[in-house]
């Protein structure tokens, strides 16, 4: 199969693919940063005792998890202009990724927090700490370790999901592969380079997860 690939054309289009690769990285980074902000807010609301505060966060998580990202992307892309909120395709794409991934990030953070024994909160409360001091100084440092690997896993999902932005004409890795397939009539070459780009990002994030697991695992005998 490799012998059938036109490596001359691949070499000629590498600058375009490099641009798409960097675009995918920047889109994914911006989307995950937004997902972290939304996820933290959703988590903070969902663990409150007040039903009025908790209900919107629960509804948001259920709505996002019950609908496909493609439907959410099209809803924002076609729906926002109707409301007078027209935005560039790139902004819409990053917003869709952030909202979608934010629901899962919020659940990851919430799971990490509730995994800490309740006695930790009680002990810190008895020492005179406020609720936010308890979270910042006692709960979150302990919850961070089990949260990082799932968060990296969610980042991998977000990177792959960013390929859907090609459907609204955002120039990223998948879009560059489609362009080569259409303009040069070489779908195999285009999709092969696209797949290689995603594999590079995947193994980079996987390596980060493996490194985190190694440094965060307790030493034998402790």
C-alpha positions as CSV (number, residue, x, y, z in Angstrom):
1,X,0.0,0.0,0.0
2,X,2.8,2.4,0.8
3,X,4.3,1.9,-2.6
4,X,1.1,3.2,-4.1
5,X,1.3,6.5,-2.3
6,X,2.5,9.6,-4.3
7,X,5.1,10.9,-2.0
8,X,6.0,13.7,-4.3
9,X,2.5,15.2,-3.9
10,X,2.7,14.5,-0.2
11,X,5.9,16.4,0.1
12,X,4.5,19.3,-1.9
13,X,1.4,19.6,0.4
14,X,3.3,19.2,3.7
15,X,3.3,23.0,4.4
16,X,-0.5,23.0,4.1
17,X,-0.8,20.0,6.4
18,X,1.6,21.6,8.9
19,X,-0.8,24.6,8.9
20,X,-3.7,22.3,9.5
21,X,-1.8,20.4,12.2
22,X,-1.0,23.6,14.1
23,X,-4.6,24.8,13.7
24,X,-5.9,21.5,15.2
25,X,-3.5,22.0,18.1
26,X,-4.6,25.6,18.8
27,X,-8.3,24.8,18.4
28,X,-8.0,21.8,20.8
29,X,-6.0,23.8,23.3
30,X,-8.5,26.7,23.2
31,X,-11.5,24.2,23.4
32,X,-10.0,22.4,26.3
33,X,-9.2,25.6,28.2
34,X,-12.9,26.6,27.8
35,X,-14.0,23.1,28.8
36,X,-12.0,23.3,32.0
37,X,-13.5,26.7,32.9
38,X,-17.0,25.4,32.1
39,X,-16.4,22.1,33.8
40,X,-15.2,23.8,37.0
41,X,-18.2,26.0,37.1
42,X,-20.6,23.1,36.4
43,X,-18.9,21.0,39.1
44,X,-19.0,23.8,41.7
45,X,-22.8,24.2,41.0
46,X,-23.6,20.5,41.0
47,X,-22.1,19.8,44.4
48,X,-24.0,22.6,46.2
49,X,-26.8,21.7,48.6
50,X,-29.2,24.2,47.1
51,X,-31.4,22.7,44.4
52,X,-31.8,26.0,42.7
53,X,-28.0,26.2,42.1
54,X,-27.6,22.5,41.4
55,X,-30.5,22.1,38.9
56,X,-29.0,24.2,36.0
57,X,-25.7,22.3,36.2
58,X,-27.4,18.9,36.2
59,X,-29.6,19.9,33.3
60,X,-26.6,21.2,31.3
61,X,-24.7,17.9,31.8
62,X,-27.7,15.8,30.9
63,X,-28.5,17.8,27.8
64,X,-24.9,17.7,26.5
65,X,-24.4,14.0,27.2
66,X,-27.8,13.1,25.6
67,X,-27.1,14.9,22.3
68,X,-24.4,14.3,19.7
69,X,-21.7,17.0,19.2
70,X,-22.6,17.3,15.6
71,X,-26.1,18.4,16.5
72,X,-24.7,20.9,19.0
73,X,-22.3,22.3,16.5
74,X,-25.0,22.8,13.9
75,X,-27.3,24.3,16.5
76,X,-24.7,26.9,17.4
77,X,-23.6,27.5,13.7
78,X,-27.1,28.0,12.3
79,X,-29.0,29.0,15.5
80,X,-26.9,31.8,16.8
81,X,-27.2,34.0,13.7
82,X,-31.0,33.8,14.0
83,X,-30.6,35.2,17.5
84,X,-28.4,38.0,16.2
85,X,-25.3,36.4,17.6
86,X,-23.4,35.7,14.4
87,X,-19.8,34.7,15.1
88,X,-16.9,33.4,12.9
89,X,-16.8,29.7,12.2
90,X,-13.7,29.2,14.3
91,X,-15.3,30.8,17.3
92,X,-18.4,28.7,16.9
93,X,-16.3,25.6,16.7
94,X,-14.3,26.3,19.8
95,X,-17.5,27.2,21.7
96,X,-19.1,23.9,20.6
97,X,-16.1,21.9,21.7
98,X,-15.9,23.8,25.0
99,X,-19.5,23.3,25.8
100,X,-19.5,19.6,24.8
101,X,-16.3,18.7,26.6
102,X,-17.1,20.9,29.6
103,X,-19.9,18.6,30.7
104,X,-17.6,15.6,30.8
105,X,-14.8,17.6,32.4
106,X,-17.3,18.7,35.1
107,X,-18.2,15.1,35.9
108,X,-14.6,14.1,36.0
109,X,-13.8,16.9,38.5
110,X,-16.9,16.1,40.5
111,X,-16.0,12.4,40.7
112,X,-12.6,13.3,41.9
113,X,-14.0,15.5,44.7
114,X,-16.6,13.1,45.9
115,X,-14.0,10.3,46.1
116,X,-12.4,12.1,49.0
117,X,-13.7,10.8,52.3
118,X,-16.3,13.0,54.0
119,X,-14.2,13.0,57.1
120,X,-11.7,15.2,55.4
121,X,-14.3,18.0,55.1
122,X,-15.4,17.5,58.6
123,X,-11.9,17.6,60.0
124,X,-11.0,20.8,58.1
125,X,-14.3,22.4,59.1
126,X,-13.6,21.7,62.8
127,X,-10.3,23.5,62.4
128,X,-12.1,26.7,61.5
129,X,-11.6,26.7,57.7
130,X,-14.3,28.2,55.5
131,X,-15.9,26.0,52.7
132,X,-13.6,27.5,50.0
133,X,-10.5,27.1,52.1
134,X,-11.5,23.4,52.7
135,X,-11.8,22.9,48.9
136,X,-8.6,24.8,48.0
137,X,-6.3,23.5,50.7
138,X,-7.6,20.1,51.6
139,X,-9.9,18.5,49.0
140,X,-8.6,19.7,45.6
141,X,-5.0,18.8,46.2
142,X,-6.0,15.2,47.1
143,X,-8.6,15.0,44.2
144,X,-6.1,16.3,41.6
145,X,-4.1,13.1,41.3
146,X,-7.0,10.8,40.2
147,X,-8.4,13.5,37.9
148,X,-5.5,14.1,35.7
149,X,-5.5,10.9,33.7
150,X,-9.2,11.1,32.9
151,X,-8.8,14.7,31.9
152,X,-6.0,13.8,29.5
153,X,-8.3,11.1,28.1
154,X,-11.0,13.7,27.6
155,X,-8.5,15.9,25.9
156,X,-7.8,13.1,23.4
157,X,-11.5,12.8,22.7
158,X,-11.7,16.6,22.1
159,X,-8.8,16.5,19.6
160,X,-10.6,13.8,17.6
161,X,-13.9,15.7,17.9
162,X,-12.3,18.8,16.5
163,X,-12.4,17.1,13.1
164,X,-16.1,17.9,12.9
165,X,-15.2,21.6,12.5
166,X,-14.3,20.7,9.0
167,X,-18.0,20.5,8.3
168,X,-18.4,24.3,8.9
169,X,-15.3,25.1,6.8
170,X,-12.8,25.6,9.6
171,X,-9.3,25.0,8.3
172,X,-7.8,22.2,10.5
173,X,-6.2,18.9,9.9
174,X,-9.2,17.0,8.5
175,X,-10.1,19.9,6.3
176,X,-6.6,19.9,4.7
177,X,-6.9,16.2,4.0
178,X,-10.3,16.8,2.3
179,X,-8.8,19.6,0.3
180,X,-6.0,17.3,-1.0
181,X,-8.6,14.6,-1.8
182,X,-10.7,17.0,-3.8
183,X,-8.1,19.2,-5.5
184,X,-5.6,16.5,-6.3
185,X,-8.0,13.5,-6.5
186,X,-5.8,11.7,-4.0
187,X,-8.0,10.7,-1.0
188,X,-5.7,8.0,0.2
189,X,-2.7,10.4,0.5
190,X,-4.8,13.1,2.1
191,X,-6.5,10.8,4.7
192,X,-3.2,9.0,5.4
193,X,-1.4,12.2,6.3
194,X,-4.4,13.3,8.3
195,X,-4.4,10.1,10.3
196,X,-0.7,10.4,11.0
197,X,-1.3,14.0,12.3
198,X,-3.9,12.7,14.8
199,X,-1.7,9.8,15.8
200,X,1.1,12.2,16.7
201,X,-1.2,14.2,18.9
202,X,-2.7,11.1,20.5
203,X,0.7,9.5,21.4
204,X,1.9,12.9,22.7
205,X,-1.1,13.1,25.1
206,X,-0.8,9.4,25.9
207,X,2.9,9.9,26.8
208,X,1.9,12.8,29.1
209,X,-0.7,10.5,30.8
210,X,1.9,7.8,31.3
211,X,4.4,10.3,32.7
212,X,1.8,11.6,35.1
213,X,0.9,8.1,36.3
214,X,4.5,7.4,37.0
215,X,5.3,10.5,39.0
216,X,2.0,10.4,40.9
217,X,2.0,6.8,41.9
218,X,3.2,6.2,45.4
219,X,6.6,4.6,45.8
220,X,6.6,0.9,46.8
221,X,6.4,0.4,50.5
222,X,4.5,3.7,51.1
